[in-house]
Every structure is written in structure tokens, then in C-alpha cells.
Amino acid sequence: MSVLQGSLLDLADGIEVRPLGTAVQRIDLGKGAWVDRRTGWVGGADELYGALRRDVPWYAERRQMYEGIVDVPRHPVLDECRDALTAHYRDELGEPFVTAGLCLYRDGQDSVAWHGDRVGRSRDEDTMIAILSVGAPRDLALRPRDGGSSVRFAAGHGDLLVMGGSCQRTWDHCVPKTARPVGPRISVQFRVRGVR
Ligand SMILES: O=C(O)CCC(=O)C(=O)O
């Protein structure tokens, strides 16, 4: 089992959800899709990683558990993150972020294959999916559904990436496997009502 090496650069005293505002950088992907990036959004991410690793009842996706739904202990910092995202994107998104889904990548062999989140309203509506990463840095790759080259965004410890606009319909995304000896990573995905 890999363990997370605490970050020597993360000197925050406790967990701190830092401002979004002008620290958010938008990358236009074309076809109405974009990615927003805010590096170092959550300070003290080592502590958040430790709390999530300890408190969340992690299970393998293929195992049926209570018809696929588990109660995830809420962490107050995740509520704070959700509220900060809602405040930042309210005018553009027109609705609040409501759900937080969590994935654990134990090492570089854990990955997520190419897909778009097109279950529910995102099948034919624009939406936003905001991803907070804690733990080992991994790449989030995106490629246009109708062909073309992929782009990669580094999802580092405490970083925020937001896929927005038509991204779920016009682009696919994945977290590729890596042969590099990487430690574990947790991603927290914030979504709006009726999007999976
Ligand atoms: O782990 C990640 O950052 C990506 C998760 C993902 O692919 C998804 O939520 O659809």
C-alpha cells in the first residue's frame, strides 16, 4: 500500500479554503468547453487527505453496496468548498453545487477511462464539474469527442480544476494510468442536481 508523503511546501496551519476570485484561470478548449484552474485552492491539504482517507467508507466500484449508494461522512471543509464554488460560479451556473463524489486512486495503476459525465441533465445541457484533488499529483486528460489531440492538466495537491460549458458533451476526460511511482490521490467532484 502506498502512503502519502506530506508536502513540505504546504505550510498552512490547519485546512484553509483560499479565495477563488481572480486566482481562477480559464482555459478555453473550443466548442463551448472550458477548464478553470486554481492551483493551491485548499491549504493544509495533507490534513484533509488524512481525514478523508480515514473517514470515508471506500469501496470498489464493482461491488454492489446498498444498491450503489453509501453514506459518506460529511467533512465540514467539503461543505465550505461547495459553498465557495457556488458563490464563485452562481451567476454563470445559475444553480448551486449540491453533491460531492469521491474517488480514491491508490497508486498509478488506479485510473479512470475516457468518458464524459453525460448521465442526467448534462446529456444535453451545459454544466460544471468542479474537482478538488488531494494527495499525489495526477493528470486529468481531455480530448474532443469528434477527434483531435488531447490536452492534460496537472491535478496537484489542493488544486481545483473545473470542467465547464459544453465540456461533458463535446469532450471526454480520463485520469490515465502512470508507470511513475506515485502515491495515493483522492479526488472530490462537486456537481449540480441531476448530473452524474
Ligand atoms: O479523479 C478525477 O479527477 C476525475 C474523476 C472523473 O473522471 C469524473 O468525475 O468523471
Ligand as a Chemical Component Dictionary entry (heavy atoms), coordinates in Angstrom:
data_LIG
# 
_chem_comp.id                   LIG 
_chem_comp.type                 NON-POLYMER 
_chem_comp.pdbx_formal_charge   0 
_chem_comp.three_letter_code    LIG 
# 
loop_
_chem_comp_atom.comp_id 
_chem_comp_atom.atom_id 
_chem_comp_atom.alt_atom_id 
_chem_comp_atom.type_symbol 
_chem_comp_atom.charge 
_chem_comp_atom.model_Cartn_x 
_chem_comp_atom.model_Cartn_y 
_chem_comp_atom.model_Cartn_z 
_chem_comp_atom.pdbx_ordinal 
LIG O1 O1 O 0 -10.467 11.834 -10.492 1  
LIG C1 C1 C 0 -10.731 12.769 -11.211 2  
LIG O2 O2 O 0 -10.228 13.865 -11.064 3  
LIG C2 C2 C 0 -11.686 12.574 -12.375 4  
LIG C3 C3 C 0 -12.961 11.964 -11.965 5  
LIG C4 C4 C 0 -13.856 11.773 -13.157 6  
LIG O3 O3 O 0 -13.453 11.343 -14.178 7  
LIG C5 C5 C 0 -15.257 12.140 -13.065 8  
LIG O4 O4 O 0 -15.680 12.610 -12.024 9  
LIG O5 O5 O 0 -15.983 11.994 -14.044 10 
# 
loop_
_chem_comp_bond.comp_id 
_chem_comp_bond.atom_id_1 
_chem_comp_bond.atom_id_2 
_chem_comp_bond.value_order 
_chem_comp_bond.pdbx_ordinal 
LIG O1 C1 DOUB 1 
LIG C1 O2 SING 2 
LIG C1 C2 SING 3 
LIG C2 C3 SING 4 
LIG C3 C4 SING 5 
LIG C4 O3 DOUB 6 
LIG C4 C5 SING 7 
LIG C5 O4 DOUB 8 
LIG C5 O5 SING 9 
# 
